[in-house]
Amino acid sequence: MKRHQGLQEISKEHRVILSFCLDLKKGIKNDVSAQKINAYIKWFWEAFLEAHILFEEKRIYSLSTIHETFKTQALKEHSTLKSIVLQNQIKIDEAGQFADILEKHIRFEERHVFKDLQKYTSEEILLKLKDNHSRINFCIVPGAFWK
């Protein structure tokens, strides 16, 4: 299903997040130090992911057209991701868990939440999502350890 223009920018951000998950998994597989993995997760959270999640919670999951089960699952996953990031030191196994949860969460939103949004939400509201969304500036972190 083609993504509605009101959701396209958010879907583009989802692709950036999936790329982050892949890079994180490569870093873990290549035995990158826990310190570097920690720094990468915290940098990505502060530079990009936190604002993305806040937008979703404020603008998407507040819509009445979101199925309650989807909303509950998404908000629970957001909470789990936040709790992992807010730890002082994220262990390598927790970093892998973080990447897995985040990847599954993004795929869930794209396959289920956005599909329902397009089906049950008015054109006007979907276009307001686009208008209320500020594309998060994103750059590649220096010292890419996953290459």
C-alpha positions in Angstrom: 0.0 0.0 0.0 1.4 3.4 -0.9 2.0 5.6 2.1 -0.2 8.7 2.4 1.7 11.9 1.9 0.8 12.9 5.5 2.8 9.9 6.7 5.7 9.9 4.2 8.1 11.9 6.2 7.6 9.8 9.3 8.1 6.7 7.1 11.4 8.2 5.9 12.4 8.6 9.5 11.5 5.0 10.1 14.0 4.0 7.4 16.7 6.0 9.2 15.8 4.2 12.4 16.0 0.8 10.7 19.4 1.7 9.3 20.5 2.6 12.9 19.3 -0.8 14.1 21.3 -2.6 11.4 24.4 -0.6 12.2 24.0 -1.3 15.9 23.7 -5.0 15.3 26.8 -4.9 13.0 28.7 -3.2 15.8 27.7 -5.8 18.4 28.5 -8.6 16.0 32.0 -7.1 15.3 32.7 -6.9 19.1 32.7 -3.1 19.3 33.3 -2.0 22.9 30.3 -1.5 25.2 31.5 2.1 25.6 31.2 2.9 21.9 27.9 1.1 21.6 26.6 3.1 24.6 27.7 6.3 23.1 26.1 5.5 19.7 22.8 4.6 21.3 22.7 7.7 23.5 23.8 9.9 20.6 21.1 8.6 18.3 18.5 8.9 21.1 19.4 12.6 21.7 19.9 13.6 18.1 16.9 11.8 16.6 14.9 9.1 18.2 13.6 10.9 21.3 12.0 13.7 19.1 10.6 11.1 16.8 8.9 9.2 19.6 7.6 12.4 21.2 6.0 13.4 17.9 4.4 10.0 17.5 3.0 10.1 21.1 1.7 13.6 20.8 0.4 13.6 17.2 -0.3 10.0 16.2 -1.2 8.0 19.3 -3.5 10.7 20.5 -5.8 10.2 17.4 -9.1 8.5 18.1 -8.8 6.4 14.9 -5.8 4.4 16.4 -6.9 1.0 17.5 -6.6 0.9 21.3 -4.5 -2.4 21.1 -2.1 -0.7 18.7 -1.8 2.3 20.9 -1.2 0.3 24.1 1.5 -1.8 22.4 3.3 1.2 20.8 3.3 3.2 24.0 4.6 0.2 26.0 7.4 -0.3 23.5 8.3 3.4 23.6 8.5 3.1 27.4 10.7 0.0 27.2 13.1 1.7 24.7 13.3 4.8 27.0 14.0 2.8 30.0 16.9 1.0 28.3 18.4 4.3 27.0 18.1 6.1 30.3 20.4 3.5 32.0 23.8 4.8 32.9 25.6 2.0 31.1 23.8 -0.2 28.6 25.2 -3.7 28.5 25.9 -5.3 25.1 23.0 -7.8 25.5 20.7 -4.9 26.3 21.9 -3.0 23.3 21.0 -6.0 21.1 17.6 -6.2 22.8 17.2 -2.4 22.2 17.9 -2.9 18.5 15.5 -5.8 18.2 12.7 -4.1 20.0 13.2 -0.9 18.0 13.2 -2.8 14.7 10.1 -4.8 15.5 8.4 -1.6 16.7 9.1 0.3 13.5 7.9 -2.6 11.4 4.7 -2.9 13.5 4.0 0.8 13.0 4.5 0.6 9.3 2.6 -2.6 8.7 -0.3 -2.1 11.2 -0.6 1.4 12.7 0.0 3.4 9.5 -2.2 1.0 7.5 -5.0 1.6 9.9 -4.4 5.3 10.0 -4.7 5.5 6.2 -7.9 3.5 6.3 -9.8 5.2 9.2 -8.4 8.7 9.5 -9.7 11.6 7.4 -7.6 13.2 4.7 -7.6 16.5 6.6 -6.1 14.9 9.8 -3.5 13.0 7.8 -2.4 16.2 6.1 -2.3 17.9 9.5 0.2 15.3 10.6 2.5 16.4 7.7 2.0 20.1 8.6 2.7 19.5 12.3 5.8 17.4 11.6 9.2 19.0 11.4 11.7 16.8 9.7 14.4 15.9 12.2 17.8 16.9 10.8 20.0 13.9 10.9 23.6 13.3 10.1 25.8 10.3 10.2 27.8 9.9 13.4 31.6 10.2 13.1 33.7 7.1 13.6 31.3 4.7 12.1 32.3 1.4 13.7 29.9 -0.8 11.7 31.7 -0.6 8.4 
